[in-house]
Each structure stands twice: as C-alpha cells, then as structure tokens.
Amino acid sequence: MNIVTTTLDWFADPTHWEGPNGIPIRLFEHISLSAASMLIAVLIALPVGFLIGHTGRGVRFAVGLANLGRAVPTLAAITIVLPLTSALDPQNGFRVYPTVIAMVLLAAPPILVNAYTGISQVDRDLVEAARGMGMKELQLLTGVEIPLSLAVVLAGIRSASVQVIATATLGAIFGFGGLGRFLVDGIANQDSGEIYGGVVLVGALALSSEGVFALLQRLLTSPGLQRVAAPGRVEISSNEAGAAAQ
C-alpha cells in the first residue's frame, strides 16, 4: 500500500473527524496556538522595529538580538523555559506556555528585522519633506513611513507565520494538542497513515497562511509599490539589516 493510498484511507475514516482527538479539534488547537504566538510576537516586535527604523538608534543591538533568537533551536528554547513556567503554573506551565514562548522567540526576529528595514529604506527626502510641512514624529511614522514600508513589513509577518505553523508541532511533544499530536501519536502507534495525515494537514495550513498573507500583502500595498514585492516574498535577513545600519 503506497503513501497516497494510506493517507487517503486515514482521512476517509470518519472516526478521525470526531471527538476531542479529531481533525477539526486538533486543527483549531494548532491555529489557536499559532495565532496567539503570532499576535504576541507582532505586538512586541513591530513597535520595536518601527521605533528603531524611525530613530536609527539601537540598530546593532536589535540585529544582534534577532540573530541570537534565530540561533537558538526552538526545541532548546522550550526546554529552557519549561522549568520556570512549570514552577509558575503547574497546570499549564508544562504544556502551553513553553510552546508559546518558543514560538514568539521564533516569530519575533523576522518581524522585527523587516519592520526596521522597511522603515529605514523609506526615502529620507520624502520624510524630510513631510517634516517640513509640520508633521510630528508620530504622524511621520504612521502617515508616511509605515504605509511606504508595508510590503516589507507584511513579508516579515508572512514568513514568520509559516515558520510558526510548521514548528508548532513541537508542542505535542510536551503534551499540547494541535496537529503535532498526529505525528507524535502516529510514531508511537506505528501508524503511517496518521503520520502522513498530520504532515499533510500541517503543510496545508502553512500554505494557506502563506496564501492569505500574500493576498493581504497585495491588497494593503499601494499599486505603485507592488512591483517591489512582485518577484515573491520580500524578506530581509539580519545580515542585510546589519549592513544597512553601517
């Protein structure tokens, strides 16, 4: 029996769509975990990236911090924070919090770096012209710099969301639900159909997220700026951001 047949048979089994361990519930758990992690990462990284890009201060520190966040493996991050969260909350500290913290650490670097780089790449002549018209610093940021850098900023969020969805499967190792449970349980039960089904579901969710953010990136970006992102994802690496700061 080949992989395709095994996978289709697993999806065709109605018992896999019912109950607390069914596909809909696991999918909801995975989306909830990913969305919560992304929301926290955006609330932390975007303001910091915007501030650094607007003022030009703290660039080296931010880029170094982003590189550090990328260098730490996600599984290692979960293991590091696990004792602390378990001590603070014995009920949820072993399952939910370590995974969320690790996902935030994974998502924050590309969001922060792209936010900073997008703001810093805005034409300074336009900024100075707006400042000469009497616009305050906050008005400059929200009315000029952010709209002009939106394609790059959204590209960072787009990239981070795919990484988070794919990596959130690690939460199942520590007792959290989500689509990762199909992988963990499939390996434990030697059920190849469940393993392949979990892989398909995670891949489909990641691709769906990619498509949604690609559409948002296109809709929210000025037509005059869309040619910048036309070839594909506009993600700025930490090395490129560091070079721009020099």
C-alpha positions in Angstrom: 0.0 0.0 0.0 1.6 3.3 -1.1 1.8 6.5 0.8 -1.1 8.2 -1.1 -3.5 5.3 -0.5 -2.5 5.1 3.2 -3.0 8.8 3.6 -6.4 8.9 1.8 -7.6 5.9 3.8 -6.7 7.7 7.1 -8.6 10.8 6.0 -11.6 8.7 4.9 -12.0 7.2 8.3 -14.9 9.1 10.0 -13.6 8.4 13.4 -10.7 10.7 12.7 -13.1 13.6 12.3 -14.9 13.2 15.5 -14.3 13.7 19.2 -11.6 15.6 21.1 -8.9 14.0 19.1 -10.5 14.5 15.8 -9.1 16.6 12.9 -11.3 19.7 13.5 -10.4 20.0 17.2 -6.7 19.4 16.5 -6.8 22.0 13.7 -8.4 24.5 16.0 -5.8 23.9 18.7 -3.0 24.4 16.2 -4.5 27.6 14.7 -5.1 29.0 18.2 -1.5 28.3 19.3 -0.1 29.8 16.2 -2.3 32.8 16.2 -1.7 33.6 19.9 2.1 33.3 19.3 2.0 35.5 16.2 -0.1 38.1 18.0 2.3 38.4 20.9 5.3 38.5 18.5 3.7 41.2 16.4 2.8 43.3 19.5 6.4 43.1 20.7 8.5 43.2 17.6 6.6 45.6 15.4 6.7 48.7 17.7 10.4 48.0 18.4 11.2 47.6 14.8 9.3 50.8 13.9 11.0 52.8 16.6 14.4 51.6 15.6 13.8 52.3 12.0 12.4 55.7 12.6 15.1 56.9 15.1 18.1 54.9 13.8 19.0 54.0 17.4 19.7 50.6 18.8 20.1 49.0 15.3 23.1 46.9 16.2 21.5 45.7 19.4 18.3 44.7 17.7 20.0 42.9 14.8 22.2 41.1 17.3 19.2 40.1 19.3 17.4 38.9 16.2 20.4 36.8 15.2 20.5 35.3 18.7 16.9 34.4 18.6 17.4 32.6 15.2 20.4 30.8 16.5 18.6 29.1 19.5 16.8 26.0 18.3 13.1 26.0 19.1 13.2 22.7 20.9 16.0 24.0 23.1 14.0 27.2 23.8 11.1 25.1 25.0 13.3 23.1 27.2 15.0 26.1 28.7 11.8 27.9 29.7 10.0 24.7 30.8 11.2 24.6 34.4 10.3 28.2 35.0 6.8 28.1 33.5 6.1 24.8 35.3 7.0 26.3 38.6 4.9 29.4 38.0 1.8 27.5 36.7 1.9 23.7 37.4 -1.3 23.2 35.4 -0.4 24.8 32.1 3.3 25.6 32.6 4.4 22.3 31.1 2.2 22.3 28.0 1.0 25.7 26.8 3.4 28.4 28.0 6.8 26.9 26.9 5.5 26.3 23.4 4.0 29.8 23.1 7.2 31.5 24.4 9.3 29.4 21.9 7.0 30.3 19.0 7.3 34.0 20.0 11.0 33.8 20.0 10.9 32.2 16.6 8.5 34.7 15.1 9.9 37.9 16.5 13.2 38.2 14.7 11.9 38.3 11.1 9.1 40.6 12.1 11.5 43.0 13.9 14.1 43.0 11.2 11.7 43.5 8.4 9.9 46.3 10.3 13.2 48.1 11.0 14.5 47.6 7.4 11.2 48.7 5.8 11.1 51.9 7.7 14.8 52.7 7.2 14.5 52.1 3.4 11.9 54.8 3.0 13.2 57.8 1.0 14.6 60.3 3.5 13.7 63.1 1.2 10.0 62.3 1.5 10.3 62.1 5.3 12.1 65.5 5.4 9.5 67.0 3.1 6.7 65.8 5.4 8.6 67.0 8.4 8.9 70.4 6.7 5.2 70.5 6.3 4.8 70.4 10.0 4.1 66.7 10.6 5.0 65.4 14.1 7.2 62.3 14.5 4.2 60.0 15.2 2.5 61.4 12.2 5.6 60.8 10.1 5.7 57.2 11.2 2.0 56.4 10.8 1.3 58.6 7.8 4.5 58.3 5.7 6.9 55.6 6.8 4.6 52.7 7.7 2.5 52.9 4.5 5.6 53.1 2.3 7.2 50.1 4.1 4.1 48.0 4.3 5.2 45.4 1.7 8.4 44.6 3.6 6.7 44.6 7.0 4.0 42.2 5.8 6.6 40.0 4.2 8.2 39.5 7.6 4.9 38.6 9.2 4.1 36.3 6.3 7.4 34.5 6.7 7.1 34.2 10.5 3.6 32.8 10.3 4.7 29.9 8.1 7.6 29.1 10.4 5.4 29.2 13.5 2.7 26.9 12.0 5.3 24.4 10.9 7.2 24.5 14.2 4.2 24.5 16.5 4.0 20.7 16.0 6.8 20.5 18.7 4.2 21.5 21.3 2.7 17.9 21.0 6.0 16.5 22.4 5.2 18.4 25.7 1.6 17.3 25.9 -0.1 20.2 24.0 -2.6 19.3 21.3 -2.6 20.6 17.8 -1.7 18.8 14.6 1.6 17.7 16.0 -0.4 15.1 18.0 -1.0 13.1 14.8 2.8 12.9 14.3 3.6 12.0 17.9 0.8 9.5 18.2 1.4 8.1 14.8 5.0 7.4 15.6 4.1 5.9 19.0 1.4 3.7 17.4 3.5 3.0 14.2 0.5 4.3 12.2 2.0 5.6 9.0 -1.4 6.9 7.8 -1.7 9.1 10.9 1.9 10.4 10.4 1.3 11.2 6.7 -2.1 12.8 7.5 -0.5 15.0 10.1 2.2 16.1 7.7 -0.4 16.9 5.0 -2.5 18.9 7.5 0.4 21.0 8.7 1.6 21.6 5.2 -1.8 22.6 4.0 -2.2 25.0 6.9 1.2 26.6 6.3 0.4 27.0 2.6 -3.0 28.5 3.4 -1.3 31.0 5.8 1.2 31.9 3.0 -1.6 32.5 0.6 -3.7 34.6 3.0 -0.8 36.9 3.9 0.3 37.1 0.2 -3.2 38.3 -0.6 -3.2 40.8 2.3 0.3 42.0 1.2 -1.1 42.7 -2.3 -4.4 44.3 -1.1 -2.7 46.6 1.5 0.2 47.6 -0.6 0.0 50.6 -2.9 -0.1 49.6 -6.6 3.0 51.8 -7.1 4.9 49.8 -4.5 3.7 46.3 -5.5 6.5 45.9 -8.1 8.9 45.7 -5.2 7.3 42.6 -3.9 6.3 41.2 -7.3 9.0 38.5 -7.7 8.0 36.9 -4.4 8.5 37.3 -0.7 10.4 40.4 0.4 12.1 39.2 3.5 15.2 41.0 4.8 17.8 38.9 6.5 19.5 40.1 9.7 22.8 40.3 7.8 21.3 42.7 5.3 19.8 44.8 8.0 23.1 45.0 9.8 24.8 46.1 6.6 22.2 48.8 6.1 22.9 50.1 9.5 26.6 50.6 8.8 
